[in-house]
Amino acid sequence: MTKKPSRPLIGLTLDSEPAGGWAKQPWYAIRQNYCDAIAAAGGLPVCLPHEPDLALAYLDHIQGVVVTGGAFDVDPSLFGATVKHATVTTKDRRTAFELALMRGLLAKDLPILGICGGQQLLAVALGGTLVQHLPDEIPSDIPHEQPNPRTEAGHEVIVAANTLLHRIVGQERIPVNSAHHQAVKAVPASILVNASAPDGVIEGIEDPTRRFCLGVQWHPEYHISPADRAIFNALIAASAA
């Protein structure tokens, strides 16, 4: 009898909050749909606490990682900025853990999917820079912090031909949700911009030299289009290979 292949173990980075609100002690959190998306695509989701000194130890056990989004920003000093915009808020321990984890993933060429803020940190790990506050640098009529629910599209993105993302979604334009005030500003020549909003804001990046190294600015875990499911399916396929 042939044994059914096991599900690849996919790490999901958690958000963190200080004491108060739901708990009297500091607490971790993650939206259920992140885990649901991994399970639906055939992976086994596992959540990763913020232990920077243990980040590389996780890589002995997991086959891929999703670096999730959150309502915070990458410290501008990490991409060489000397001025911090007034809107920037950071979660330093979370970022230290995720950055150490990313660097380990990149060194071992393990599959990585960066979502929203996770894409922004991925860009920084790959040598890129960020726009600290879109309204100040790229004025636009496109609602990058959409007022309608995240389960609906906020705008479309244009997918670049001859990219991993295009091979995954098979379309030139896809609807996406949008919940960010920062974005990728520039990446090294070796990194591809695989999607952009009609106003020119970078919406996706990838490293073509690695097995699966993909970042998207939107939140595909909401599954608002078949393209979103395809992204998770591709991550799991790469992680299972």
C-alpha positions as CSV (number, residue, x, y, z in Angstrom):
1,M,0.0,0.0,0.0
2,T,1.4,3.4,-1.0
3,K,1.8,5.8,1.8
4,K,0.1,9.1,1.2
5,P,2.7,12.0,1.0
6,S,2.8,14.0,4.2
7,R,1.8,17.7,4.2
8,P,4.7,20.1,4.2
9,L,5.1,22.0,7.4
10,I,4.6,25.7,6.8
11,G,5.6,28.3,9.4
12,L,3.4,31.3,9.9
13,T,4.8,34.3,11.7
14,L,2.6,35.7,14.5
15,D,1.7,39.2,15.3
16,S,2.3,40.4,18.9
17,E,0.6,42.9,21.2
18,P,1.6,44.3,24.6
19,A,-0.4,43.5,27.8
20,G,-4.0,44.7,27.7
21,G,-7.0,44.1,25.5
22,W,-7.4,40.4,25.3
23,A,-4.9,39.5,27.9
24,K,-3.2,40.9,31.0
25,Q,0.2,39.7,29.7
26,P,1.8,40.2,26.2
27,W,0.1,38.0,23.7
28,Y,0.5,36.6,20.2
29,A,-2.2,36.7,17.5
30,I,-2.9,35.5,13.9
31,R,-6.0,35.7,11.8
32,Q,-7.5,32.3,11.3
33,N,-7.7,32.7,7.5
34,Y,-3.9,32.6,7.2
35,C,-3.9,29.1,8.7
36,D,-7.0,28.1,6.8
37,A,-5.3,29.1,3.5
38,I,-2.3,26.8,4.2
39,A,-4.4,23.9,5.2
40,A,-6.7,24.3,2.2
41,A,-3.7,24.3,-0.1
42,G,-2.4,21.0,1.4
43,G,0.1,22.3,3.9
44,L,0.3,21.8,7.7
45,P,0.3,25.3,9.3
46,V,2.4,25.9,12.4
47,C,2.8,29.3,14.2
48,L,6.2,30.7,15.0
49,P,6.8,32.7,18.2
50,H,9.2,35.6,18.1
51,E,12.5,34.1,19.3
52,P,15.2,35.8,17.3
53,D,17.9,33.5,18.7
54,L,16.0,30.4,17.7
55,A,15.0,31.6,14.2
56,L,17.4,29.3,12.4
57,A,16.5,26.3,14.5
58,Y,13.0,26.4,13.0
59,L,14.5,25.8,9.6
60,D,15.5,22.2,10.6
61,H,11.8,21.4,10.8
62,I,9.7,23.5,8.4
63,Q,9.5,23.3,4.6
64,G,8.3,26.8,3.9
65,V,7.3,30.0,5.6
66,V,4.6,32.7,5.2
67,V,5.7,36.1,6.7
68,T,2.4,37.7,7.6
69,G,1.3,41.3,7.6
70,G,0.3,43.5,10.5
71,A,-0.5,47.0,11.6
72,F,3.1,48.1,12.0
73,D,6.2,49.1,9.9
74,V,9.7,48.1,9.2
75,D,12.2,50.3,11.0
76,P,13.5,52.7,8.4
77,S,17.1,52.3,9.7
78,L,17.1,48.8,8.3
79,F,17.0,50.1,4.7
80,G,19.3,53.0,5.3
81,A,16.9,55.9,6.0
82,T,18.0,58.5,8.4
83,V,14.6,60.0,9.0
84,K,11.5,58.2,10.4
85,H,8.1,59.4,9.1
86,A,5.7,60.5,11.8
87,T,3.3,57.7,10.9
88,V,5.8,54.9,11.3
89,T,5.3,52.4,14.2
90,T,7.5,49.4,14.8
91,K,7.5,46.1,16.5
92,D,11.2,45.6,17.0
93,R,11.3,42.1,18.4
94,R,8.9,40.8,15.8
95,T,11.0,42.4,13.0
96,A,14.3,41.0,14.5
97,F,12.8,37.5,14.5
98,E,11.3,37.7,11.0
99,L,14.4,39.2,9.5
100,A,16.6,36.5,11.0
101,L,14.2,33.9,9.8
102,M,14.1,35.4,6.3
103,R,17.9,35.5,6.0
104,G,18.0,31.8,7.0
105,L,15.4,30.9,4.5
106,L,17.2,32.8,1.7
107,A,20.5,31.1,2.6
108,K,18.9,27.6,2.5
109,D,16.7,28.4,-0.5
110,L,13.6,27.4,1.3
111,P,10.2,28.6,0.0
112,I,9.1,32.0,1.3
113,L,5.9,34.0,0.8
114,G,5.8,37.5,2.2
115,I,2.4,39.1,2.5
116,C,1.8,42.9,2.8
117,G,4.3,43.9,5.5
118,G,5.9,40.6,5.0
119,Q,6.6,41.6,1.4
120,Q,8.1,44.9,2.6
121,L,10.4,43.1,5.0
122,L,11.4,40.6,2.2
123,A,12.3,43.5,0.0
124,V,14.6,44.9,2.7
125,A,16.2,41.5,3.3
126,L,16.9,41.4,-0.5
127,G,18.5,44.8,-0.4
128,G,15.6,47.0,-1.3
129,T,14.1,50.2,0.2
130,L,10.6,51.3,1.2
131,V,8.2,54.2,0.8
132,Q,7.5,55.2,4.3
133,H,4.1,56.9,3.7
134,L,2.4,56.6,0.3
135,P,0.3,59.7,0.5
136,D,3.4,61.8,0.8
137,E,5.5,60.2,-1.9
138,I,3.0,58.8,-4.4
139,P,-0.3,60.7,-4.3
140,S,-3.0,58.6,-5.9
141,D,-6.8,58.1,-6.2
142,I,-6.3,54.4,-5.7
143,P,-7.4,53.4,-2.1
144,H,-4.3,51.6,-0.9
145,E,-5.9,51.6,2.5
146,Q,-9.3,50.6,1.2
147,P,-12.4,51.7,3.1
148,N,-14.5,48.6,2.0
149,P,-14.1,45.2,3.7
150,R,-10.9,43.2,3.1
151,T,-13.0,40.4,1.7
152,E,-13.6,42.6,-1.3
153,A,-11.2,44.0,-3.9
154,G,-9.8,47.5,-3.5
155,H,-8.2,47.8,-6.9
156,E,-6.5,45.8,-9.6
157,V,-2.8,45.0,-10.1
158,I,-1.0,44.5,-13.4
159,V,1.0,41.3,-13.4
160,A,4.3,41.4,-15.3
161,A,4.9,38.8,-18.0
162,N,7.7,36.2,-17.7
163,T,7.5,36.1,-13.9
164,L,6.8,33.4,-11.3
165,L,3.7,35.3,-10.3
166,H,2.4,35.4,-13.9
167,R,3.0,31.7,-14.2
168,I,1.1,31.0,-11.0
169,V,-1.9,33.2,-11.7
170,G,-2.0,33.0,-15.5
171,Q,-3.5,36.5,-15.8
172,E,-2.3,40.0,-16.7
173,R,-4.6,41.8,-14.3
174,I,-6.1,40.5,-11.0
175,P,-8.3,42.1,-8.3
176,V,-6.7,42.6,-4.9
177,N,-7.6,43.9,-1.5
178,S,-5.4,46.7,-0.1
179,A,-4.4,47.6,3.4
180,H,-1.1,49.5,3.5
181,H,0.4,52.9,3.8
182,Q,3.9,51.8,2.9
183,A,5.2,50.0,-0.1
184,V,8.4,48.8,-1.8
185,K,10.3,51.7,-3.2
186,A,13.1,50.1,-5.1
187,V,14.8,46.7,-5.3
188,P,18.2,45.5,-6.7
189,A,18.5,44.7,-10.4
190,S,18.5,41.0,-9.6
191,I,15.0,41.2,-8.0
192,L,11.9,41.3,-10.3
193,V,8.9,43.6,-9.7
194,N,6.2,41.2,-10.7
195,A,3.1,43.3,-10.1
196,S,2.2,47.0,-9.9
197,A,-0.9,49.1,-9.2
198,P,-2.1,51.3,-12.0
199,D,-0.6,54.3,-10.2
200,G,2.8,52.6,-10.3
201,V,3.0,51.4,-6.7
202,I,5.0,48.2,-6.5
203,E,2.6,45.3,-5.5
204,G,4.8,42.3,-5.9
205,I,8.4,41.1,-6.0
206,E,10.3,37.9,-6.5
207,D,13.8,36.6,-6.7
208,P,14.1,34.4,-9.8
209,T,17.4,32.9,-8.7
210,R,15.7,31.1,-5.8
211,R,13.2,28.1,-5.8
212,F,10.3,30.1,-4.5
213,C,10.8,33.6,-3.1
214,L,7.7,35.7,-3.6
215,G,6.2,38.8,-2.0
216,V,2.8,40.3,-2.6
217,Q,1.4,43.6,-1.2
218,W,-2.2,42.4,-0.9
219,H,-3.7,39.7,1.4
220,P,-4.3,36.5,-0.7
221,E,-5.4,34.6,2.4
222,Y,-8.8,36.2,1.9
223,H,-9.2,34.3,-1.3
224,I,-11.1,37.0,-3.1
225,S,-10.1,35.6,-6.5
226,P,-8.8,32.3,-7.9
227,A,-5.4,33.9,-8.3
228,D,-5.1,34.1,-4.5
229,R,-5.7,30.4,-4.0
230,A,-3.2,29.7,-6.8
231,I,-0.5,31.6,-4.8
232,F,-0.9,29.3,-1.8
233,N,-1.1,26.2,-4.0
234,A,2.2,27.2,-5.6
235,L,3.8,27.7,-2.2
236,I,2.7,24.3,-1.0
237,A,3.9,22.6,-4.2
238,A,7.3,24.2,-3.9
239,S,7.5,23.3,-0.2
240,A,6.6,19.7,-0.9
241,A,9.1,19.3,-3.7
